Amino acid sequence: MRVLVCVALLTAVGAQALYAVGWLGGSRLGWVLESCGYGVLMATPLLLMYRKYRNMYAGGRWEARTDPLTGLANRRQLMEDLAELTAFDSDPRVFALFDLDGFKSYNDSFGHPAGDALLAELAERLRTAVAPDGAAYRLGGDEFCIVTPRTQNGREPIAAASAALSAHGDGFTIGSSCGVVFLPQEAGHAGAALRLTDRRMYAAKSRRPRSAERQMRNVLLRALREREPELDRHLKSVARLAIELGHAIHLDAEQLDEVARAAELHDIGKIAVPDAILHKRAPLNSNEWEMMRNHPVIGERILSSAPAMTPVAKLVRATHERWDGTGYPDTLVAEEIPLGSRVIAVCDAFVAMTESRPWRTALSFEAAAEELRRCAGGQFDPALVAAFCGFVYPELLVEAGAAGPS
């Protein structure tokens, strides 16, 4: 840039001198050269501005497609790359999504700065593991993914990436759960590829070795089933629909896991409600209704006895809140209600409406979906109702052969 400025100034000065010579000699050559010199002088700032903004644009484009913590490509870059791989007849590739197991506990134990440092270290190891032909990405949180040829120098890339995303030390062990899709055979566009890997990764996470937390969940579910055998099918159905709705609104793996566990345990507080109230066919009186309305609070207290279940406990407490603020126990309004609780409320209502009860017959899927729509904006989050009726409900009709509840 300095060279351009010097050239412009020298040209202008030289042109002025030549102009004087030409004028004294009666020639127009000086006038022409001066005009050229001034033209260069005026063009120089434009050239400088062009270079400046070109560099700014290039830098901004790089930042928009790069994760600032790890330096890996981010979700935006991934979607562009997947779109290219699925749109054209490209070489077969493996697309794998990884979610770290044990990272949340590491973060809670050692703090966020240590967690960020660990993520940066794992990211660099992942980049090295898939080099030179593969690409590594960080989608946010503790989610990473790779796009790579099916084999690299005789190595299996998934195993190499899994090894790169593992760490252990005094008081912690980090591993990963993985979902894999083969491109372009198994997915026709970027969105489908990401959803499929997410589902497969979540399925892998649900099969991981039983932890103390999962053992506690199993004990609580067994106790609830012994008390209320009919709840088993109901809870499984609510959890399954909650996972499907979570996929439809793009919850990440950790959120899906919390929503699934909360859906399974959202009625655990009913253990403390007397049978005479639970099974009463007549309307409840004010005292009985107050006891029934207290079961989400009891459920939260039970689950909070295990620190690892605290996020699930918070979701359980809010599963009977209403979008319009008339729910219980805290009369939360709209987005004050945790998203996972709103998801469970929609799925719980749909399952309840399509199951038979001693005092009423089951509604058809169509009637239950219409009731959800009618109550959207009042009892339920309207965006979640739209997602349920747009994505989950059609799949239920396909599974049931459009014949109604099973």
N, C-alpha and C positions, 0 to 999 in steps of 0.2 A: 504494500500500500504506500509506503514512503517513497518507493521508486516512482510510482505513478504521479505522486504529488510533485516530485522534483522534475520529472519529464515535462509535466504540464507547465510549471513555472518557467523553466528554461526555454520551452517553446514560446511562451508568451513574451518573455523578455527579448528573445532572439527575433521574434516577429516584429516587435516594436522597433527594434534597432534597424531591421531591414526596411521597415516601413519608412523610417526617417531617411534612410539612404535612397530609397526608391522615390520618395517625394521630392527630395532635393534634386534627384537626377531626372525627374519627370516621368518616372516609371510607375506602373500600377502593381508591380510585383510585391512591393512592401505591403500594400493594402491587402493583397490576397493572403500573404503569409500571416499578417496580423489577424485576419479573420480566422484562419485555421488555428492559430495559437489560442485565441479566445474560445474557440469551439472546444479545443482539448481541455482548457481550463474549466469550462462550464461542465463538461462531461465527466470530469474526474470525481466530483462528489456523488454523481449518480452511480458511477462504477463502484465507489466505496460502499455506498448504501446497498447496492445489489449484493456485494460480497458479504456484507454484515448480515443481511436478512437471509441470504442463502444458508450461511453457517448456522444462524439461529433456527431456521426451519429444520435443517438436518439434525441439529441437537435436540430440538423439541420432538421430532419424530422418533428419535432413538429413545428418549426418556419415556414417551408414551407407550412404547412397546417393551420396556425393560422394568423388571422388578427392582426397586431401589435398594432393598436390603441385600439381596443375593447377587444381583447382576445377571440373573437368568432372564430369558424372555418371559413375558407375562401372558395373561389370558388373551389379550387382544392379538398379540402375535401368534399365539396358538390357533385361534379361530381362523386367522388368515391362512396359516399354513395348512390347517385341516381342510379348509375350503378348496385350496389348490389341489391337495392330495385326493379328495373325493370327487372333484369335478373333472379331472383329467385321467387319462389312462396311464397313471404313473406306476412306478415299480412298487411291488407289495411292501407295505410297511407295518410295523407293530406300533400301536398307540396304547400306552399303558398309563393308568392313573394310580398314584400312590397317596395314601393317607397315613401319617405317622401314628403308631400306637405307642402310648406312654408319654407323648410330648406334653400333654396338658398337665400331667402330674409333675413332670420335670419343671415346667414353667412355674407351677405353684410352689414347688420346693425351693428352687434356686433363683427365681425372679426373672422378669422379662428381659433385662439386659443379657443374662446368661442364655436365655432361650433364643434371643436374636443371634447371639454368637454361634450357638449350636446350629441354627438354621443355615447361617452363612457357610459354616464348615461343611455341613451335609450337602448343600447345594454345589459347592465346588467339587466335592467327591463325585456327585452325580454327573456333573458336566464332564469330568474326566472319564467316568465309567462308560459313557456313550460316545465319546470322541473316537475317531474323527468324523464319522458319517452320521451320527445321531444328534438330535437336538434335545436339550433339557429345558423345562419350564417350571416356574413357580406360579400357581394359580392364586395364592393367598393363604394366610394361616399356615397350616402344616400340610398342605396339599401340593404335591409335585407331579409332573408327568414327563414322559419322554415320547418322542417319535423317532423311530430308528429302523434300519433294515432288520430282517428277521434273524440274521446272524451277523456277527462282526468279528472277522478274523478268527472264526471257529468258536467264538464265545456266544453264549446265550445272553442277550441283552437284559432280559427281565431279571435273571439271577444276579447279573452284575449290578444292576440298578438297585435291587433289593439290598444287596450287601453294602452298597454305598450309603444307603439311607438307614443304616443301623449303627448304634453306639451303645456302650454300656460302661458303667463306672460304679463308684461307691454310692449305692442307694438309688440307682436308676438303670433302666434298660429301655432302649428305643428300638423299635422295629417298624414294620409297615405292612399294611394290607393293600392289595393290588387288584385292579380290574384291567383286563386286556381285551382289545378289539383289533382285528386284522383289517387293514385298509388296502384297497377300497371295497373288499368283498363284503364285509359285515355292516357297512354303514354307507348310505348314499349321500349324506351331507354332514357338515361339521357338527350341527346340533345333535343329530342322531348318534354320532360317534361319541360325543361327550356324555350324553344320557346313558348310553349302553355301558361305557366304562364305569360310570358312577354307580350304576346298579350292580354290576359285577364286583366292584370294589366293596360296596356295602355288604353284599352277600358273603364275601371273603372275611370281612371284619366280624360279621355275626358268627362265623365258625371258629374264631380264634379261641385259644384255650380258656377254660372257665376261670374267671378271676373271683376273688372274694366278693366283689360287687355283684357279679352275676349269680353267685351262690346265694347271696342275700335275696336277690330278686326271685330266685326259684323257691326259696323258703316261703317268702311272702305270698307268692302265687299259689303255692300248695295250701297254705293256710286259708286263703280266700276261696279256693275251690272246695276245700272240706266244708267250709261254712255255706257257700253258695255254688253248688255244682254247675248250675245253669250258666253261671258267669263265664265259664271257661271259653266256650265258643264265642260268646259276645266279645270278650277281651281280645281274643285272637283276631276276630274280624275287624275290630276297631284299629288294632295295631297295624294290620295289613293295609287297610285303607289309608291310615295316617302316613305310612311309608310311601304309598303311591302318590298321595297328594303332596307330600314333601318333595318327591322327585319332580312333580309337575311344576312346583314353584322354585325349583333349583336350590333346595337346602343342601348344605354341604354334609359330608359324611358324619361329622360329629353332631351336627344338629339333628340329622336323621336318627342317629343312635339314641339321643336323648328323647326325641319325640316318640320313638317306638317303645322305649322303656316306660315313659310316662303314660302312654296309651294303655299298655298292659296293666299298669298299676293305678290308674286314675280312680278306681273304686275301692282301693285298699282301706280307706277310712270307714267303709261300711261294716267292717269287722266290729266296730264299736256301736253300731246301730242295732237295737233289739229286733228280733224276728217279727214281733207283733207289728212293728212299724214298717219294716221292709216288705212284708207280704200283705199288708192291709189293703183290702180292695176298696173300702170306702175312702172318701177324702180325708186327708190328715187334718187333725186339729192344730191350733197354733203352736202348742208345745211340741207336738210330734214333728211338725214341719220345721221348727227351729232346730230340733235334734238332727233331722235329715240334712238341713242346710249346713250343718257343722262338719259333715263328713270330709269335705276337702281339706279343712284345717287339720283334722285328725290324721288324714293321710299324709299331709306335709310333715307333721310331727313325727310320725312313724319313720318316714323315709329319711328325714334329716338326722336321725340317730347315727347314720353312716355318712361321714363327710363326703365321700365320693358320690353319694346320691343327692347332694344338695341341689344341683341344677334340675334334676328330675322332680324333686320335691316342690320346687317353685312352679314348675309347669302343672303339677297335679293340683296345687292350691287354686289355680286360676281356671280350671277346665269348666267351671259353671258360671264364669263371668259372661256378660252379654255385651255385644257391640254397642248397644244404646245406653249402657250403664245401669241396667236394672237387675243385673245378676248378683251372685254372691260368691264369696263372703265379703269382698272388699269394694263392691260396686265400681269396678274399674270401667273405663270408657275407651272404646275403639282401640287405638294402638298402645294404650297403657297396658292392655292385656298382652302377655307374652305371645309371640307368634306361634310357638309350639302348642300352647293352650288353645289358641283359636283353631288351629288345624284339628286337634283332637275333638273339640266341640262339634265341628261340622261332621266328622266321621262318626262320632258317638251317636249323634242324632239320627244320621242316616241308617246306621245299623239297628238302633232301637226301633225305628219306624218300620223296618222291614223284617223284624222278628215278631213272632206271635207271643202274646201274653195271655194269662188266664182271663183277663178282663177285656181283651180286644184282639182282633185278628190283624195279621201283618198287612202293611200297605205294599202295593207293587213298587218296583223300582221307579217307575215313571211317576207315581203319586208322591213317593218320598222325595224325589228330585224336585218336583214342583213345589213341595212344601218348603224345601230348603230355599228355593228362589223367592217364595213368598216372604220368608223370614229374613232374607238378606237385608242388611242395613238395620235390622232390629235386634234379632237374637244373634245373627252371625255376621262375620266379616264378609262384605259383599264380594271383594276380590277373591277370597278363598272359595266362596260358593260358585263363582264363575269358573274358577280353575277346576273345582271338583266336577261340575256339570259338563265342562268342556273336555276334560282329559280322563278323569277316573271313571265317571258314570258310563261313558261309551264302552270302556273296556269291560265293565261289569256286565253290560248287556251282551257283549260278545261271548264272555265266559259262560253266561247263563243261557245262551241261545235266545236272548230277548224274551225269556219265559217268566221273568219275575224272580223273586227271592228264592234262594235254594233252601 
